[in-house]
Amino acid sequence: MSEGNFYKGRVAVVTGGGRGFGKAFGTALAARGAHAVLVDIDGKVAEEAAAEIRANGGQATGFGGDVTDEARMAEIMAAAAALGGGGIDILINNAGLHSDEYGQPIFKMGLAKVKRLFDVNVIGVVTCTIAAADYMRGRAGASMVNIASSAGHMGGSAYGDTKLAVSGLTITFARELGPDGVRVNAISPGLMLTETIAAELPPETKARVKAMQMIGDDGKEEHIVDAMLFLTSPQASFVTGEVLRVTGGMAAGV
Ligand SMILES: NC(=O)c1ccc[n+]([C@@H]2O[C@H](COP(=O)([O-])OP(=O)(O)OC[C@H]3O[C@@H](n4cnc5c(N)ncnc54)[C@H](O)[C@@H]3O)[C@@H](O)[C@H]2O)c1
């Protein structure tokens, strides 16, 4: 089966789908024939991203919702499943807090922000996975991709700790959903110049990260989209419970 045909008619839910990686994932999946369901706490950007996909001939629906809101996620997954004749084929757990505000040391951030960071980045993944799982069990070719981070391999930040938990949950959910034919993998991006990062990042940080890479190019959304397309495709049918680092060699390790 060609990769293009594989996505035709499948329902793909992408959290944090209004901008950055999430919008790029939705756009790439819709371009291959999937119905992209974009979920974002900022409902306006989710709707706008979906409208842009539709204007380019793709199928997409935008929903406003917080990934930590159990009732809202249950509602959205039910609506997404209805688009696919009762099922969901792909879930991309991408929504995450990673701005400067949430990248500070714990003692500067304070407990309220640390709690929100773990709630969105970790419990959000659990909430959406639980909400979607019953619609994915037994669907041929069903898979999930969680977005972790190279920060999780490096230690020393609360943000990295949330992403370390995402890597761990990837293995846990792969084990729990494996018998039902649902594969679960993660991508661990290095520094990628999405709009938010490009706007926030001081040039000296960019230079410091680049110096750690083995490949000197800038990391771009397309690199992460390509990894997502591999992990959700039939080419990865024997791959589950893995965390794929896409960092230009920055976070290499054994
Ligand atoms: N850009 C990078 O360099 C990089 C590197 C490693 C990992 N990541 C991870 O990739 C993911 C996406 O990053 P990005 O650069 O595209 O980010 P971004 O900030 O551009 O987009 C994230 C989207 O998620 C949404 N969101 C935030 N909290 C939410 C919530 N509670 N519920 C629903 N939606 C919510 C935001 O509104 C936003 O539209 C994040 O999980 C981030 O931690 C990014």
The ligand as an SDF file (V2000), in Angstrom:
LIG
                    3D

 44 48  0  0  0  0  0  0  0  0999 V2000
    9.4980   23.8700   18.7570 N   0  0  0  0  0  0  0  0  0  0  0  0
   10.4270   23.1640   19.3590 C   0  0  0  0  0  0  0  0  0  0  0  0
   11.6270   23.4360   19.2340 O   0  0  0  0  0  0  0  0  0  0  0  0
   10.0530   21.9750   20.1990 C   0  0  0  0  0  0  0  0  0  0  0  0
   11.0820   21.1150   20.6020 C   0  0  0  0  0  0  0  0  0  0  0  0
   10.7660   19.9900   21.3610 C   0  0  0  0  0  0  0  0  0  0  0  0
    9.4450   19.7310   21.6790 C   0  0  0  0  0  0  0  0  0  0  0  0
    8.4660   20.5850   21.2930 N   0  0  0  0  0  0  0  0  0  0  0  0
    7.0940   20.2340   21.6810 C   0  0  0  0  0  0  0  0  0  0  0  0
    6.2780   20.2020   20.5060 O   0  0  0  0  0  0  0  0  0  0  0  0
    4.9490   20.5720   20.8260 C   0  0  0  0  0  0  0  0  0  0  0  0
    4.4740   21.6790   19.9090 C   0  0  0  0  0  0  0  0  0  0  0  0
    5.4360   22.7030   19.9060 O   0  0  0  0  0  0  0  0  0  0  0  0
    5.2760   23.9980   18.9760 P   0  0  0  0  0  0  0  0  0  0  0  0
    6.6370   24.6000   18.8510 O   0  0  0  0  0  0  0  0  0  0  0  0
    4.5230   23.6810   17.7670 O   0  0  0  0  0  0  0  0  0  0  0  0
    4.4110   24.9080   19.9800 O   0  0  0  0  0  0  0  0  0  0  0  0
    3.4500   26.1610   19.7550 P   0  0  0  0  0  0  0  0  0  0  0  0
    3.4830   26.9130   21.0330 O   0  0  0  0  0  0  0  0  0  0  0  0
    3.7780   26.8540   18.4770 O   0  0  0  0  0  0  0  0  0  0  0  0
    2.0190   25.4690   19.5840 O   0  0  0  0  0  0  0  0  0  0  0  0
    1.4440   24.7480   20.6240 C   0  0  0  0  0  0  0  0  0  0  0  0
   -0.0610   24.8000   20.4920 C   0  0  0  0  0  0  0  0  0  0  0  0
   -0.6200   24.0770   21.5970 O   0  0  0  0  0  0  0  0  0  0  0  0
   -1.7160   24.8160   22.1200 C   0  0  0  0  0  0  0  0  0  0  0  0
   -1.9430   24.4710   23.5230 N   0  0  0  0  0  0  0  0  0  0  0  0
   -1.2120   24.8790   24.5930 C   0  0  0  0  0  0  0  0  0  0  0  0
   -1.7580   24.4000   25.7250 N   0  0  0  0  0  0  0  0  0  0  0  0
   -2.8500   23.6860   25.3620 C   0  0  0  0  0  0  0  0  0  0  0  0
   -3.8310   22.9680   26.0930 C   0  0  0  0  0  0  0  0  0  0  0  0
   -3.8160   22.9210   27.4290 N   0  0  0  0  0  0  0  0  0  0  0  0
   -4.8170   22.3440   25.3990 N   0  0  0  0  0  0  0  0  0  0  0  0
   -4.8770   22.4150   24.0440 C   0  0  0  0  0  0  0  0  0  0  0  0
   -3.9700   23.0950   23.3100 N   0  0  0  0  0  0  0  0  0  0  0  0
   -2.9710   23.7240   23.9580 C   0  0  0  0  0  0  0  0  0  0  0  0
   -1.3310   26.2710   21.9130 C   0  0  0  0  0  0  0  0  0  0  0  0
   -2.4680   27.1240   21.9370 O   0  0  0  0  0  0  0  0  0  0  0  0
   -0.6230   26.2270   20.5710 C   0  0  0  0  0  0  0  0  0  0  0  0
   -1.4920   26.4730   19.4900 O   0  0  0  0  0  0  0  0  0  0  0  0
    4.9640   20.9380   22.3210 C   0  0  0  0  0  0  0  0  0  0  0  0
    4.5360   19.8230   23.0750 O   0  0  0  0  0  0  0  0  0  0  0  0
    6.4200   21.2400   22.5980 C   0  0  0  0  0  0  0  0  0  0  0  0
    6.7730   21.0210   23.9400 O   0  0  0  0  0  0  0  0  0  0  0  0
    8.7420   21.7010   20.5600 C   0  0  0  0  0  0  0  0  0  0  0  0
  1  2  1  0
  2  3  2  0
  2  4  1  0
  4  5  1  0
  4 44  2  0
  5  6  2  0
  6  7  1  0
  7  8  2  0
  8  9  1  0
  8 44  1  0
  9 10  1  0
  9 42  1  0
 10 11  1  0
 11 12  1  0
 11 40  1  0
 12 13  1  0
 13 14  1  0
 14 15  2  0
 14 16  1  0
 14 17  1  0
 17 18  1  0
 18 19  2  0
 18 20  1  0
 18 21  1  0
 21 22  1  0
 22 23  1  0
 23 24  1  0
 23 38  1  0
 24 25  1  0
 25 26  1  0
 25 36  1  0
 26 27  1  0
 26 35  1  0
 27 28  2  0
 28 29  1  0
 29 30  1  0
 29 35  2  0
 30 31  1  0
 30 32  2  0
 32 33  1  0
 33 34  2  0
 34 35  1  0
 36 37  1  0
 36 38  1  0
 38 39  1  0
 40 41  1  0
 40 42  1  0
 42 43  1  0
M  CHG  2   8   1  16  -1
M  END
$$$$
